[in-house]
Amino acid sequence: MADLDQWHPTYVYLAFWLQDKIKREGLEGIGYMEHAQRWAERNADDETADSISSELRRL
């Protein structure tokens, strides 16, 4: 566990303030899952074909 005395009091205050704000208000999603799903839908056929080709080359 970190010793809080080694940090400037402003940083300690802000860290606890941010923790409390997130606890009270939650954290808005960043949207990575939506981006990943769109990428997967656009690239699923190519990724599958590449994977099958790779396995067949091993034979």
C-alpha positions in Angstrom: 0.0 0.0 0.0 1.3 3.5 -0.9 2.3 5.9 1.8 0.1 9.0 1.1 2.6 11.3 2.9 4.9 10.9 -0.1 2.4 12.7 -2.4 1.6 16.4 -2.6 -1.6 17.1 -0.7 -3.2 18.5 -3.8 -2.8 15.1 -5.6 -4.2 13.2 -2.6 -7.2 15.5 -2.5 -7.9 15.2 -6.2 -7.5 11.4 -6.2 -10.1 11.1 -3.4 -12.3 13.7 -5.0 -12.3 11.8 -8.3 -13.0 8.5 -6.5 -16.0 10.0 -4.7 -17.3 11.6 -7.9 -17.1 8.3 -9.8 -18.8 6.5 -6.9 -21.7 9.0 -6.8 -22.2 9.7 -10.6 -20.8 6.6 -12.2 -18.5 6.5 -15.2 -19.8 7.0 -18.7 -18.9 4.2 -21.0 -16.1 4.9 -23.5 -17.7 3.0 -26.4 -15.0 0.5 -27.1 -17.4 -2.4 -27.3 -19.5 -0.8 -29.9 -16.4 0.0 -32.0 -15.2 -3.6 -31.6 -18.5 -5.0 -32.6 -18.6 -2.9 -35.8 -15.1 -3.9 -36.6 -15.9 -7.6 -36.1 -19.0 -7.4 -38.3 -17.0 -5.7 -41.1 -14.0 -8.1 -40.8 -15.5 -11.4 -39.7 -15.4 -13.0 -43.2 -11.8 -12.0 -43.9 -10.6 -13.1 -40.4 -12.4 -16.4 -40.8 -11.0 -17.0 -44.2 -7.5 -16.1 -43.1 -7.8 -18.5 -40.1 -9.0 -21.4 -42.3 -6.3 -20.8 -44.8 -3.6 -20.7 -42.1 -4.8 -24.0 -40.7 -5.0 -25.6 -44.2 -1.4 -24.5 -44.9 -0.3 -26.5 -41.9 -1.5 -29.7 -43.4 
